Amino acid sequence: MKLRVTVFPKACVLDPQGKAIERALGGLGFSGVGEVRTGKVMIVETAETDAARAKAAGEEMARKLLANTVIESFTVEIV
């Protein structure tokens, strides 16, 4: 089973890379662009066949290694 783990900075954390992209898009003529937040997406393949257990394992992986839960939030989806 494959999992998609998406990690983003928490809303209260500054995202300088997102701000740089936001300004660059405006400079390229893309009007109406709001806030840009950058993150990372990981696809994790697991041998687990039960969806609930696979998702629980993915959440544990994110808490222990894939995300810094002090400054980042994450979601785990079955793909």
N, C-alpha and C positions, 0 to 999 in steps of 0.2 A: 504494500500500500504506500502511496506517496502522500507526503504532507507538504503544504506550503506554509512556511513560517515567515511572517512579515513583521519587521521591527522598525519602529519610528521613534524619534525623540518625543518625550512627553510634551504636552502643550506648553508647559511652563519653562521648557528648556530652549534656549536660543539655538537656531539652526543656521549658522553662517553660510553653509553651502546652499541651502534653500534660498536665502536672501540674495546670494550672488546670481543664482539662476533666475530668480524673479526679476532682478535688475537687467540681466542680459536679455531676457525675453522682451522686456519693455524697449530696450535699445535696438532690438531687431524689428520693432514695429508691431509687436503683438500687444494690442491694447486690451484693457479689461482683464488682464491676468491678476488674480488675487494672490494670496499668500501661497508660497511654494514650500513644501516640507520634503526633505529627502529622507530616505530610509534604505533598507536592504531587504531583499527577498531571498530566501533559501528554500530549495526543494530537497527534502530529505526522504529517501526511500527506506522503508522499514519492512521487515519480514512479518510484522503483525497483520493478521487478517481481520481482526475485530475492530470496527471503526472507532468505537468509544475508547478502547484501550490504546489504539494508535494515536488518537488525538491527545489522550492523557499523557502518553509518552512524549509526544511532541511538545506539550506544554512544560513538562519537566525538563526536557532538553533546553528549551528557551530560557527557563528560569535559572538553570545551572550553568549554561555556556553561551547560548546564542544571543542573549540580550543582557544588557546591563540594566537590571530592573530598577535601579535607583534613578536613572535618567531616561530610560526607554520603556515603551510599552510594546506588546506583541500580540499577534493573533496567529492561530493555528487552524488551518483548513485541510480537509481531505481533498486531494485532487485526482 
